[in-house]
Amino acid sequence: MRKIHFRQLALGITLGLLLTLAACTNDTPTFAGFDAAAFRTDRRACAGTRQRQTATIRTLCPQLLGLRETQISALLGRPDRAELADRGRRAYSYALTPGDACAAPNPTPLFLTLQFNAVDRVSEATVEELMNAQ
């Protein structure tokens, strides 16, 4: 019978933990031409920063697919609207044009809507008009 030395066991456990941690990290993605910090600070799009980035956001929609909810929150901040659906699904909406909560609301507010599946990954990303939005 072969003896396992304590040092070998400790080294194996340490390497296993490091590999697990490396695999589980959710780095916040960055996208060229998109100012994430400005997007996060312009809550409900009242300052107009999000509106100026609408064209860029439309091109980013396919790249958002598959990202985790934690990555989206780190990238875009807290959503302006969050809806829960059945079977663990949910939707986040981010205002892109000023809505009713702003001093100069847009009559047809645009939103970035992200649908999350049951395993917290973006399954759909669209820019659309939402009725009865606040």
A tleap script that builds the chain and sets N, CA, C and O, in Angstrom:
source leaprc.protein.ff14SB
mol = sequence {
  NMET ARG LYS ILE HIE PHE ARG GLN LEU ALA
  LEU GLY ILE THR LEU GLY LEU LEU LEU THR
  LEU ALA ALA CYS THR ASN ASP THR PRO THR
  PHE ALA GLY PHE ASP ALA ALA ALA PHE ARG
  THR ASP ARG ARG ALA CYS ALA GLY THR ARG
  GLN ARG GLN THR ALA THR ILE ARG THR LEU
  CYS PRO GLN LEU LEU GLY LEU ARG GLU THR
  GLN ILE SER ALA LEU LEU GLY ARG PRO ASP
  ARG ALA GLU LEU ALA ASP ARG GLY ARG ARG
  ALA TYR SER TYR ALA LEU THR PRO GLY ASP
  ALA CYS ALA ALA PRO ASN PRO THR PRO LEU
  PHE LEU THR LEU GLN PHE ASN ALA VAL ASP
  ARG VAL SER GLU ALA THR VAL GLU GLU LEU
  MET ASN ALA CGLN
}
set mol.1.N position { 0.839 -1.182 0.000 }
set mol.1.CA position { 0.000 0.000 0.000 }
set mol.1.C position { 0.891 1.255 0.000 }
set mol.1.O position { 1.884 1.338 0.723 }
set mol.2.N position { 0.515 2.181 -0.801 }
set mol.2.CA position { 1.309 3.395 -0.973 }
set mol.2.C position { 0.874 4.441 0.042 }
set mol.2.O position { -0.321 4.655 0.244 }
set mol.3.N position { 1.839 5.095 0.683 }
set mol.3.CA position { 1.541 6.146 1.647 }
set mol.3.C position { 1.409 7.486 0.926 }
set mol.3.O position { 2.175 7.795 0.013 }
set mol.4.N position { 0.453 8.248 1.343 }
set mol.4.CA position { 0.292 9.598 0.811 }
set mol.4.C position { 0.836 10.555 1.854 }
set mol.4.O position { 0.367 10.578 2.992 }
set mol.5.N position { 1.791 11.318 1.479 }
set mol.5.CA position { 2.389 12.271 2.401 }
set mol.5.C position { 1.489 13.482 2.558 }
set mol.5.O position { 0.758 13.862 1.643 }
set mol.6.N position { 1.558 14.070 3.725 }
set mol.6.CA position { 0.734 15.228 4.031 }
set mol.6.C position { 0.982 16.376 3.059 }
set mol.6.O position { 0.034 17.048 2.652 }
set mol.7.N position { 2.220 16.611 2.685 }
set mol.7.CA position { 2.536 17.704 1.767 }
set mol.7.C position { 1.904 17.485 0.396 }
set mol.7.O position { 1.393 18.427 -0.209 }
set mol.8.N position { 1.936 16.269 -0.086 }
set mol.8.CA position { 1.327 15.961 -1.384 }
set mol.8.C position { -0.185 16.157 -1.328 }
set mol.8.O position { -0.796 16.690 -2.255 }
set mol.9.N position { -0.771 15.716 -0.222 }
set mol.9.CA position { -2.218 15.877 -0.056 }
set mol.9.C position { -2.587 17.362 0.009 }
set mol.9.O position { -3.536 17.792 -0.647 }
set mol.10.N position { -1.850 18.139 0.787 }
set mol.10.CA position { -2.117 19.575 0.906 }
set mol.10.C position { -1.939 20.274 -0.435 }
set mol.10.O position { -2.729 21.145 -0.797 }
set mol.11.N position { -0.898 19.891 -1.172 }
set mol.11.CA position { -0.665 20.495 -2.484 }
set mol.11.C position { -1.804 20.161 -3.443 }
set mol.11.O position { -2.251 21.029 -4.193 }
set mol.12.N position { -2.272 18.938 -3.430 }
set mol.12.CA position { -3.374 18.522 -4.293 }
set mol.12.C position { -4.664 19.259 -3.980 }
set mol.12.O position { -5.381 19.692 -4.882 }
set mol.13.N position { -4.953 19.397 -2.690 }
set mol.13.CA position { -6.166 20.117 -2.284 }
set mol.13.C position { -6.062 21.589 -2.671 }
set mol.13.O position { -7.028 22.166 -3.171 }
set mol.14.N position { -4.911 22.196 -2.447 }
set mol.14.CA position { -4.714 23.606 -2.789 }
set mol.14.C position { -4.875 23.840 -4.288 }
set mol.14.O position { -5.543 24.787 -4.702 }
set mol.15.N position { -4.268 22.985 -5.096 }
set mol.15.CA position { -4.413 23.123 -6.551 }
set mol.15.C position { -5.862 22.942 -6.988 }
set mol.15.O position { -6.347 23.659 -7.863 }
set mol.16.N position { -6.546 21.989 -6.381 }
set mol.16.CA position { -7.952 21.774 -6.711 }
set mol.16.C position { -8.805 22.987 -6.384 }
set mol.16.O position { -9.666 23.372 -7.176 }
set mol.17.N position { -8.574 23.593 -5.226 }
set mol.17.CA position { -9.327 24.788 -4.841 }
set mol.17.C position { -9.028 25.963 -5.768 }
set mol.17.O position { -9.940 26.697 -6.151 }
set mol.18.N position { -7.771 26.144 -6.127 }
set mol.18.CA position { -7.421 27.238 -7.030 }
set mol.18.C position { -8.062 27.062 -8.407 }
set mol.18.O position { -8.557 28.025 -8.992 }
set mol.19.N position { -8.050 25.848 -8.915 }
set mol.19.CA position { -8.695 25.592 -10.210 }
set mol.19.C position { -10.198 25.823 -10.131 }
set mol.19.O position { -10.792 26.361 -11.066 }
set mol.20.N position { -10.815 25.424 -9.034 }
set mol.20.CA position { -12.256 25.647 -8.858 }
set mol.20.C position { -12.574 27.128 -8.806 }
set mol.20.O position { -13.520 27.583 -9.449 }
set mol.21.N position { -11.793 27.888 -8.044 }
set mol.21.CA position { -12.015 29.329 -7.963 }
set mol.21.C position { -11.809 30.007 -9.309 }
set mol.21.O position { -12.570 30.904 -9.671 }
set mol.22.N position { -10.803 29.598 -10.046 }
set mol.22.CA position { -10.545 30.189 -11.365 }
set mol.22.C position { -11.687 29.904 -12.319 }
set mol.22.O position { -12.024 30.751 -13.146 }
set mol.23.N position { -12.283 28.737 -12.221 }
set mol.23.CA position { -13.387 28.374 -13.112 }
set mol.23.C position { -14.668 29.090 -12.746 }
set mol.23.O position { -15.536 29.274 -13.599 }
set mol.24.N position { -14.806 29.501 -11.489 }
set mol.24.CA position { -16.055 30.102 -11.024 }
set mol.24.C position { -16.067 31.624 -11.079 }
set mol.24.O position { -17.099 32.231 -10.793 }
set mol.25.N position { -14.980 32.245 -11.428 }
set mol.25.CA position { -14.967 33.705 -11.452 }
set mol.25.C position { -15.836 34.223 -12.581 }
set mol.25.O position { -15.872 33.652 -13.671 }
set mol.26.N position { -16.527 35.298 -12.307 }
set mol.26.CA position { -17.400 35.943 -13.286 }
set mol.26.C position { -16.858 37.329 -13.562 }
set mol.26.O position { -17.372 38.314 -13.032 }
set mol.27.N position { -15.833 37.418 -14.378 }
set mol.27.CA position { -15.268 38.713 -14.703 }
set mol.27.C position { -16.305 39.573 -15.405 }
set mol.27.O position { -17.081 39.092 -16.231 }
set mol.28.N position { -16.301 40.843 -15.061 }
set mol.28.CA position { -17.202 41.776 -15.718 }
set mol.28.C position { -16.674 42.049 -17.120 }
set mol.28.O position { -15.535 42.491 -17.278 }
set mol.29.N position { -17.490 41.791 -18.140 }
set mol.29.CA position { -17.022 42.032 -19.506 }
set mol.29.C position { -16.929 43.525 -19.804 }
set mol.29.O position { -17.613 44.340 -19.185 }
set mol.30.N position { -16.076 43.865 -20.758 }
set mol.30.CA position { -15.986 45.239 -21.241 }
set mol.30.C position { -16.227 45.216 -22.744 }
set mol.30.O position { -15.853 44.265 -23.430 }
set mol.31.N position { -16.849 46.260 -23.241 }
set mol.31.CA position { -17.174 46.346 -24.657 }
set mol.31.C position { -16.678 47.680 -25.201 }
set mol.31.O position { -16.918 48.731 -24.606 }
set mol.32.N position { -15.991 47.629 -26.325 }
set mol.32.CA position { -15.457 48.835 -26.950 }
set mol.32.C position { -16.596 49.782 -27.331 }
set mol.32.O position { -17.596 49.357 -27.910 }
set mol.33.N position { -16.442 51.049 -27.008 }
set mol.33.CA position { -17.435 52.053 -27.364 }
set mol.33.C position { -18.586 52.171 -26.382 }
set mol.33.O position { -19.464 53.014 -26.563 }
set mol.34.N position { -18.599 51.337 -25.340 }
set mol.34.CA position { -19.681 51.386 -24.360 }
set mol.34.C position { -19.120 51.862 -23.030 }
set mol.34.O position { -18.195 51.259 -22.487 }
set mol.35.N position { -19.687 52.956 -22.505 }
set mol.35.CA position { -19.256 53.526 -21.232 }
set mol.35.C position { -20.161 52.983 -20.124 }
set mol.35.O position { -21.216 53.551 -19.840 }
set mol.36.N position { -19.739 51.882 -19.504 }
set mol.36.CA position { -20.553 51.219 -18.487 }
set mol.36.C position { -20.747 52.087 -17.249 }
set mol.36.O position { -21.832 52.103 -16.670 }
set mol.37.N position { -19.716 52.801 -16.843 }
set mol.37.CA position { -19.820 53.654 -15.655 }
set mol.37.C position { -20.864 54.745 -15.856 }
set mol.37.O position { -21.661 55.013 -14.957 }
set mol.38.N position { -20.867 55.370 -17.013 }
set mol.38.CA position { -21.866 56.412 -17.306 }
set mol.38.C position { -23.263 55.808 -17.371 }
set mol.38.O position { -24.231 56.426 -16.926 }
set mol.39.N position { -23.370 54.601 -17.925 }
set mol.39.CA position { -24.671 53.923 -18.002 }
set mol.39.C position { -25.212 53.668 -16.601 }
set mol.39.O position { -26.389 53.915 -16.335 }
set mol.40.N position { -24.369 53.178 -15.711 }
set mol.40.CA position { -24.807 52.847 -14.350 }
set mol.40.C position { -25.258 54.080 -13.580 }
set mol.40.O position { -26.210 54.005 -12.803 }
set mol.41.N position { -24.593 55.213 -13.782 }
set mol.41.CA position { -24.929 56.421 -13.017 }
set mol.41.C position { -26.170 57.140 -13.541 }
set mol.41.O position { -26.746 57.960 -12.825 }
set mol.42.N position { -26.589 56.855 -14.756 }
set mol.42.CA position { -27.766 57.524 -15.346 }
set mol.42.C position { -29.033 56.709 -15.072 }
set mol.42.O position { -29.618 56.129 -15.987 }
set mol.43.N position { -29.448 56.671 -13.804 }
set mol.43.CA position { -30.632 55.915 -13.436 }
set mol.43.C position { -31.865 56.422 -14.184 }
set mol.43.O position { -32.100 57.628 -14.253 }
set mol.44.N position { -32.631 55.522 -14.729 }
set mol.44.CA position { -33.876 55.799 -15.469 }
set mol.44.C position { -33.662 56.689 -16.689 }
set mol.44.O position { -34.630 57.207 -17.246 }
set mol.45.N position { -32.427 56.873 -17.109 }
set mol.45.CA position { -32.063 57.608 -18.325 }
set mol.45.C position { -32.438 59.089 -18.282 }
set mol.45.O position { -32.562 59.723 -19.330 }
set mol.46.N position { -32.618 59.639 -17.098 }
set mol.46.CA position { -33.032 61.040 -16.991 }
set mol.46.C position { -31.939 62.022 -17.435 }
set mol.46.O position { -32.258 63.122 -17.888 }
set mol.47.N position { -30.672 61.652 -17.315 }
set mol.47.CA position { -29.575 62.561 -17.689 }
set mol.47.C position { -29.265 62.516 -19.184 }
set mol.47.O position { -28.553 63.389 -19.680 }
set mol.48.N position { -29.768 61.541 -19.904 }
set mol.48.CA position { -29.556 61.453 -21.340 }
set mol.48.C position { -28.325 60.662 -21.758 }
set mol.48.O position { -28.097 60.471 -22.953 }
set mol.49.N position { -27.527 60.197 -20.800 }
set mol.49.CA position { -26.319 59.435 -21.129 }
set mol.49.C position { -26.669 58.109 -21.799 }
set mol.49.O position { -26.042 57.716 -22.783 }
set mol.50.N position { -27.655 57.439 -21.268 }
set mol.50.CA position { -28.072 56.159 -21.855 }
set mol.50.C position { -28.624 56.351 -23.266 }
set mol.50.O position { -28.382 55.528 -24.149 }
set mol.51.N position { -29.355 57.423 -23.470 }
set mol.51.CA position { -29.942 57.675 -24.781 }
set mol.51.C position { -28.856 57.855 -25.840 }
set mol.51.O position { -29.016 57.403 -26.974 }
set mol.52.N position { -27.761 58.506 -25.481 }
set mol.52.CA position { -26.650 58.692 -26.419 }
set mol.52.C position { -25.949 57.368 -26.743 }
set mol.52.O position { -25.270 57.269 -27.765 }
set mol.53.N position { -26.102 56.362 -25.898 }
set mol.53.CA position { -25.460 55.068 -26.111 }
set mol.53.C position { -26.397 54.020 -26.723 }
set mol.53.O position { -26.013 52.858 -26.856 }
set mol.54.N position { -27.601 54.410 -27.089 }
set mol.54.CA position { -28.599 53.465 -27.586 }
set mol.54.C position { -28.118 52.684 -28.807 }
set mol.54.O position { -28.323 51.472 -28.877 }
set mol.55.N position { -27.489 53.346 -29.761 }
set mol.55.CA position { -27.013 52.643 -30.963 }
set mol.55.C position { -25.963 51.600 -30.597 }
set mol.55.O position { -25.967 50.495 -31.141 }
set mol.56.N position { -25.075 51.943 -29.690 }
set mol.56.CA position { -24.051 50.992 -29.243 }
set mol.56.C position { -24.694 49.817 -28.528 }
set mol.56.O position { -24.298 48.670 -28.736 }
set mol.57.N position { -25.677 50.090 -27.691 }
set mol.57.CA position { -26.355 49.031 -26.934 }
set mol.57.C position { -27.067 48.071 -27.884 }
set mol.57.O position { -27.066 46.861 -27.657 }
set mol.58.N position { -27.672 48.600 -28.941 }
set mol.58.CA position { -28.332 47.716 -29.919 }
set mol.58.C position { -27.343 46.727 -30.530 }
set mol.58.O position { -27.684 45.566 -30.758 }
set mol.59.N position { -26.125 47.183 -30.793 }
set mol.59.CA position { -25.127 46.277 -31.377 }
set mol.59.C position { -24.571 45.299 -30.347 }
set mol.59.O position { -24.049 44.246 -30.714 }
set mol.60.N position { -24.676 45.634 -29.060 }
set mol.60.CA position { -24.171 44.759 -27.999 }
set mol.60.C position { -25.126 43.639 -27.617 }
set mol.60.O position { -24.711 42.668 -26.984 }
set mol.61.N position { -26.381 43.752 -27.984 }
set mol.61.CA position { -27.383 42.764 -27.560 }
set mol.61.C position { -26.948 41.316 -27.803 }
set mol.61.O position { -27.069 40.502 -26.887 }
set mol.62.N position { -26.453 40.958 -28.980 }
set mol.62.CA position { -26.036 39.560 -29.173 }
set mol.62.C position { -24.872 39.145 -28.261 }
set mol.62.O position { -24.757 37.975 -27.896 }
set mol.63.N position { -24.015 40.098 -27.896 }
set mol.63.CA position { -22.872 39.785 -27.045 }
set mol.63.C position { -23.263 39.616 -25.579 }
set mol.63.O position { -22.493 39.061 -24.795 }
set mol.64.N position { -24.448 40.088 -25.201 }
set mol.64.CA position { -24.915 39.939 -23.827 }
set mol.64.C position { -25.488 38.546 -23.568 }
set mol.64.O position { -25.600 38.120 -22.418 }
set mol.65.N position { -25.848 37.844 -24.634 }
set mol.65.CA position { -26.418 36.507 -24.484 }
set mol.65.C position { -25.418 35.582 -23.799 }
set mol.65.O position { -24.241 35.543 -24.155 }
set mol.66.N position { -25.907 34.845 -22.817 }
set mol.66.CA position { -25.077 33.880 -22.117 }
set mol.66.C position { -24.379 34.431 -20.886 }
set mol.66.O position { -23.835 33.659 -20.097 }
set mol.67.N position { -24.378 35.761 -20.699 }
set mol.67.CA position { -23.749 36.329 -19.505 }
set mol.67.C position { -24.594 36.014 -18.276 }
set mol.67.O position { -25.814 35.875 -18.369 }
set mol.68.N position { -23.944 35.904 -17.138 }
set mol.68.CA position { -24.638 35.636 -15.874 }
set mol.68.C position { -25.251 36.920 -15.314 }
set mol.68.O position { -24.852 38.027 -15.675 }
set mol.69.N position { -26.218 36.746 -14.432 }
set mol.69.CA position { -26.895 37.883 -13.816 }
set mol.69.C position { -25.909 38.745 -13.048 }
set mol.69.O position { -26.025 39.970 -13.067 }
set mol.70.N position { -24.946 38.137 -12.376 }
set mol.70.CA position { -23.952 38.915 -11.623 }
set mol.70.C position { -23.078 39.751 -12.551 }
set mol.70.O position { -22.684 40.863 -12.196 }
set mol.71.N position { -22.772 39.229 -13.733 }
set mol.71.CA position { -21.983 39.988 -14.702 }
set mol.71.C position { -22.787 41.174 -15.232 }
set mol.71.O position { -22.254 42.272 -15.384 }
set mol.72.N position { -24.067 40.949 -15.510 }
set mol.72.CA position { -24.946 42.028 -15.994 }
set mol.72.C position { -25.086 43.110 -14.937 }
set mol.72.O position { -25.010 44.298 -15.253 }
set mol.73.N position { -25.290 42.717 -13.686 }
set mol.73.CA position { -25.423 43.707 -12.608 }
set mol.73.C position { -24.147 44.519 -12.442 }
set mol.73.O position { -24.205 45.726 -12.209 }
set mol.74.N position { -22.998 43.868 -12.559 }
set mol.74.CA position { -21.733 44.589 -12.456 }
set mol.74.C position { -21.534 45.531 -13.647 }
set mol.74.O position { -20.982 46.620 -13.494 }
set mol.75.N position { -21.978 45.116 -14.815 }
set mol.75.CA position { -21.798 45.905 -16.036 }
set mol.75.C position { -22.786 47.066 -16.121 }
set mol.75.O position { -22.386 48.201 -16.382 }
set mol.76.N position { -24.080 46.790 -15.902 }
set mol.76.CA position { -25.132 47.781 -16.126 }
set mol.76.C position { -25.712 48.383 -14.857 }
set mol.76.O position { -26.418 49.389 -14.926 }
set mol.77.N position { -25.437 47.799 -13.710 }
set mol.77.CA position { -26.004 48.302 -12.464 }
set mol.77.C position { -27.361 47.689 -12.184 }
set mol.77.O position { -27.787 46.742 -12.846 }
set mol.78.N position { -28.027 48.246 -11.196 }
set mol.78.CA position { -29.351 47.770 -10.803 }
set mol.78.C position { -30.366 48.084 -11.900 }
set mol.78.O position { -30.362 49.189 -12.441 }
set mol.79.N position { -31.232 47.135 -12.234 }
set mol.79.CA position { -32.208 47.413 -13.302 }
set mol.79.C position { -33.260 48.425 -12.856 }
set mol.79.O position { -33.532 48.576 -11.664 }
set mol.80.N position { -33.844 49.113 -13.832 }
set mol.80.CA position { -34.927 50.045 -13.536 }
set mol.80.C position { -36.223 49.300 -13.244 }
set mol.80.O position { -37.072 49.776 -12.491 }
set mol.81.N position { -36.360 48.139 -13.842 }
set mol.81.CA position { -37.521 47.264 -13.592 }
set mol.81.C position { -37.031 45.827 -13.545 }
set mol.81.O position { -36.146 45.434 -14.306 }
set mol.82.N position { -37.617 45.048 -12.640 }
set mol.82.CA position { -37.312 43.617 -12.562 }
set mol.82.C position { -38.632 42.866 -12.438 }
set mol.82.O position { -39.488 43.217 -11.626 }
set mol.83.N position { -38.781 41.836 -13.250 }
set mol.83.CA position { -40.003 41.037 -13.223 }
set mol.83.C position { -39.660 39.574 -13.021 }
set mol.83.O position { -38.712 39.058 -13.613 }
set mol.84.N position { -40.434 38.916 -12.186 }
set mol.84.CA position { -40.269 37.488 -11.973 }
set mol.84.C position { -41.273 36.736 -12.830 }
set mol.84.O position { -42.428 37.143 -12.956 }
set mol.85.N position { -40.829 35.647 -13.410 }
set mol.85.CA position { -41.712 34.797 -14.218 }
set mol.85.C position { -41.716 33.403 -13.606 }
set mol.85.O position { -41.081 33.162 -12.580 }
set mol.86.N position { -42.428 32.500 -14.239 }
set mol.86.CA position { -42.491 31.135 -13.733 }
set mol.86.C position { -41.207 30.365 -14.031 }
set mol.86.O position { -40.420 30.760 -14.892 }
set mol.87.N position { -41.008 29.285 -13.325 }
set mol.87.CA position { -39.878 28.372 -13.518 }
set mol.87.C position { -38.515 29.038 -13.376 }
set mol.87.O position { -37.571 28.696 -14.089 }
set mol.88.N position { -38.420 29.982 -12.459 }
set mol.88.CA position { -37.138 30.592 -12.162 }
set mol.88.C position { -36.649 31.615 -13.166 }
set mol.88.O position { -35.521 32.097 -13.056 }
set mol.89.N position { -37.472 31.954 -14.136 }
set mol.89.CA position { -37.055 32.956 -15.121 }
set mol.89.C position { -37.393 34.349 -14.612 }
set mol.89.O position { -38.287 34.523 -13.784 }
set mol.90.N position { -36.662 35.338 -15.120 }
set mol.90.CA position { -36.960 36.727 -14.765 }
set mol.90.C position { -36.468 37.654 -15.871 }
set mol.90.O position { -35.738 37.246 -16.774 }
set mol.91.N position { -36.888 38.910 -15.773 }
set mol.91.CA position { -36.511 39.898 -16.781 }
set mol.91.C position { -36.050 41.169 -16.083 }
set mol.91.O position { -36.638 41.594 -15.089 }
set mol.92.N position { -34.994 41.767 -16.616 }
set mol.92.CA position { -34.504 43.065 -16.174 }
set mol.92.C position { -34.717 44.040 -17.324 }
set mol.92.O position { -34.490 43.707 -18.487 }
set mol.93.N position { -35.161 45.256 -16.979 }
set mol.93.CA position { -35.319 46.305 -17.976 }
set mol.93.C position { -34.553 47.543 -17.531 }
set mol.93.O position { -34.617 47.958 -16.374 }
set mol.94.N position { -33.829 48.116 -18.479 }
set mol.94.CA position { -33.056 49.336 -18.249 }
set mol.94.C position { -33.575 50.403 -19.203 }
set mol.94.O position { -33.584 50.198 -20.417 }
set mol.95.N position { -34.009 51.544 -18.663 }
set mol.95.CA position { -34.497 52.644 -19.500 }
set mol.95.C position { -33.355 53.197 -20.337 }
set mol.95.O position { -32.253 53.411 -19.832 }
set mol.96.N position { -33.623 53.428 -21.618 }
set mol.96.CA position { -32.642 54.027 -22.517 }
set mol.96.C position { -33.003 55.455 -22.880 }
set mol.96.O position { -32.145 56.235 -23.293 }
set mol.97.N position { -34.276 55.795 -22.723 }
set mol.97.CA position { -34.744 57.167 -22.960 }
set mol.97.C position { -35.532 57.597 -21.720 }
set mol.97.O position { -36.081 56.748 -21.017 }
set mol.98.N position { -35.595 58.893 -21.445 }
set mol.98.CA position { -36.293 59.368 -20.244 }
set mol.98.C position { -37.754 58.926 -20.220 }
set mol.98.O position { -38.466 59.031 -21.219 }
set mol.99.N position { -38.185 58.432 -19.064 }
set mol.99.CA position { -39.569 57.989 -18.893 }
set mol.99.C position { -40.344 58.952 -18.018 }
set mol.99.O position { -39.946 60.103 -17.843 }
set mol.100.N position { -41.453 58.479 -17.471 }
set mol.100.CA position { -42.345 59.322 -16.662 }
set mol.100.C position { -41.687 59.870 -15.400 }
set mol.100.O position { -42.107 60.911 -14.894 }
set mol.101.N position { -40.672 59.196 -14.887 }
set mol.101.CA position { -40.006 59.635 -13.658 }
set mol.101.C position { -39.081 60.830 -13.896 }
set mol.101.O position { -38.581 61.422 -12.940 }
set mol.102.N position { -38.852 61.186 -15.144 }
set mol.102.CA position { -37.915 62.275 -15.481 }
set mol.102.C position { -38.657 63.586 -15.728 }
set mol.102.O position { -39.867 63.598 -15.954 }
set mol.103.N position { -37.913 64.684 -15.682 }
set mol.103.CA position { -38.508 66.009 -15.890 }
set mol.103.C position { -39.025 66.182 -17.314 }
set mol.103.O position { -40.065 66.809 -17.519 }
set mol.104.N position { -38.317 65.638 -18.298 }
set mol.104.CA position { -38.740 65.737 -19.703 }
set mol.104.C position { -38.892 64.327 -20.275 }
set mol.104.O position { -37.992 63.836 -20.956 }
set mol.105.N position { -40.026 63.675 -20.003 }
set mol.105.CA position { -40.192 62.287 -20.443 }
set mol.105.C position { -40.347 62.153 -21.958 }
set mol.105.O position { -40.888 63.037 -22.621 }
set mol.106.N position { -39.873 61.058 -22.478 }
set mol.106.CA position { -40.015 60.717 -23.887 }
set mol.106.C position { -41.377 60.041 -24.053 }
set mol.106.O position { -41.709 59.160 -23.260 }
set mol.107.N position { -42.179 60.419 -25.054 }
set mol.107.CA position { -43.506 59.809 -25.208 }
set mol.107.C position { -43.446 58.304 -25.536 }
set mol.107.O position { -44.388 57.570 -25.236 }
set mol.108.N position { -42.362 57.856 -26.139 }
set mol.108.CA position { -42.208 56.422 -26.428 }
set mol.108.C position { -40.877 55.945 -25.838 }
set mol.108.O position { -39.877 55.854 -26.549 }
set mol.109.N position { -40.870 55.642 -24.536 }
set mol.109.CA position { -39.616 55.258 -23.882 }
set mol.109.C position { -39.072 53.929 -24.401 }
set mol.109.O position { -39.814 52.966 -24.600 }
set mol.110.N position { -37.763 53.905 -24.613 }
set mol.110.CA position { -37.069 52.685 -25.041 }
set mol.110.C position { -36.418 52.020 -23.843 }
set mol.110.O position { -35.931 52.694 -22.935 }
set mol.111.N position { -36.413 50.696 -23.843 }
set mol.111.CA position { -35.799 49.927 -22.775 }
set mol.111.C position { -34.922 48.829 -23.350 }
set mol.111.O position { -35.234 48.245 -24.388 }
set mol.112.N position { -33.826 48.556 -22.666 }
set mol.112.CA position { -33.043 47.354 -22.905 }
set mol.112.C position { -33.646 46.306 -21.983 }
set mol.112.O position { -33.624 46.464 -20.762 }
set mol.113.N position { -34.182 45.240 -22.560 }
set mol.113.CA position { -34.804 44.184 -21.764 }
set mol.113.C position { -33.987 42.915 -21.890 }
set mol.113.O position { -33.693 42.448 -22.991 }
set mol.114.N position { -33.624 42.365 -20.736 }
set mol.114.CA position { -32.841 41.141 -20.688 }
set mol.114.C position { -33.661 40.050 -20.016 }
set mol.114.O position { -34.132 40.223 -18.892 }
set mol.115.N position { -33.830 38.936 -20.699 }
set mol.115.CA position { -34.531 37.781 -20.149 }
set mol.115.C position { -33.492 36.805 -19.615 }
set mol.115.O position { -32.549 36.450 -20.323 }
set mol.116.N position { -33.661 36.371 -18.371 }
set mol.116.CA position { -32.760 35.393 -17.762 }
set mol.116.C position { -33.465 34.055 -17.658 }
set mol.116.O position { -34.645 33.989 -17.312 }
set mol.117.N position { -32.734 32.982 -17.960 }
set mol.117.CA position { -33.309 31.647 -17.819 }
set mol.117.C position { -33.122 31.166 -16.378 }
set mol.117.O position { -32.640 31.914 -15.528 }
set mol.118.N position { -33.500 29.936 -16.112 }
set mol.118.CA position { -33.484 29.397 -14.752 }
set mol.118.C position { -32.079 29.225 -14.189 }
set mol.118.O position { -31.926 29.080 -12.976 }
set mol.119.N position { -31.056 29.235 -15.026 }
set mol.119.CA position { -29.681 29.096 -14.535 }
set mol.119.C position { -28.943 30.439 -14.554 }
set mol.119.O position { -27.715 30.477 -14.641 }
set mol.120.N position { -29.696 31.534 -14.472 }
set mol.120.CA position { -29.165 32.902 -14.356 }
set mol.120.C position { -28.328 33.363 -15.529 }
set mol.120.O position { -27.376 34.121 -15.342 }
set mol.121.N position { -28.651 32.932 -16.711 }
set mol.121.CA position { -27.929 33.385 -17.906 }
set mol.121.C position { -28.892 34.141 -18.816 }
set mol.121.O position { -30.074 33.808 -18.895 }
set mol.122.N position { -28.373 35.169 -19.506 }
set mol.122.CA position { -29.207 35.949 -20.424 }
set mol.122.C position { -29.579 35.057 -21.607 }
set mol.122.O position { -28.710 34.532 -22.304 }
set mol.123.N position { -30.877 34.895 -21.820 }
set mol.123.CA position { -31.349 34.087 -22.939 }
set mol.123.C position { -31.914 34.955 -24.061 }
set mol.123.O position { -32.085 34.490 -25.188 }
set mol.124.N position { -32.202 36.214 -23.748 }
set mol.124.CA position { -32.742 37.131 -24.756 }
set mol.124.C position { -32.374 38.556 -24.367 }
set mol.124.O position { -32.494 38.931 -23.201 }
set mol.125.N position { -31.930 39.349 -25.327 }
set mol.125.CA position { -31.580 40.752 -25.104 }
set mol.125.C position { -32.167 41.567 -26.248 }
set mol.125.O position { -31.815 41.365 -27.410 }
set mol.126.N position { -33.067 42.495 -25.910 }
set mol.126.CA position { -33.726 43.305 -26.936 }
set mol.126.C position { -33.826 44.761 -26.494 }
set mol.126.O position { -33.836 45.066 -25.301 }
set mol.127.N position { -33.901 45.654 -27.485 }
set mol.127.CA position { -34.209 47.053 -27.231 }
set mol.127.C position { -35.613 47.256 -27.772 }
set mol.127.O position { -35.875 47.031 -28.954 }
set mol.128.N position { -36.522 47.686 -26.888 }
set mol.128.CA position { -37.935 47.768 -27.266 }
set mol.128.C position { -38.649 48.861 -26.504 }
set mol.128.O position { -38.163 49.353 -25.485 }
set mol.129.N position { -39.816 49.237 -27.015 }
set mol.129.CA position { -40.689 50.157 -26.307 }
set mol.129.C position { -41.530 49.357 -25.333 }
set mol.129.O position { -42.065 48.306 -25.686 }
set mol.130.N position { -41.649 49.847 -24.107 }
set mol.130.CA position { -42.481 49.169 -23.115 }
set mol.130.C position { -43.623 50.092 -22.743 }
set mol.130.O position { -43.419 51.273 -22.464 }
set mol.131.N position { -44.797 49.556 -22.741 }
set mol.131.CA position { -45.967 50.345 -22.342 }
set mol.131.C position { -46.073 50.357 -20.810 }
set mol.131.O position { -45.635 49.418 -20.146 }
set mol.132.N position { -46.649 51.408 -20.267 }
set mol.132.CA position { -46.841 51.574 -18.837 }
set mol.132.C position { -45.518 51.466 -18.065 }
set mol.132.O position { -45.476 50.901 -16.972 }
set mol.133.N position { -44.474 51.996 -18.626 }
set mol.133.CA position { -43.160 51.950 -17.982 }
set mol.133.C position { -42.988 53.154 -17.067 }
set mol.133.O position { -43.513 54.234 -17.336 }
set mol.134.N position { -42.255 52.956 -15.997 }
set mol.134.CA position { -41.979 54.058 -15.079 }
set mol.134.C position { -40.512 54.290 -14.976 }
set mol.134.O position { -40.078 55.182 -14.247 }
savepdb mol mol.pdb
quit
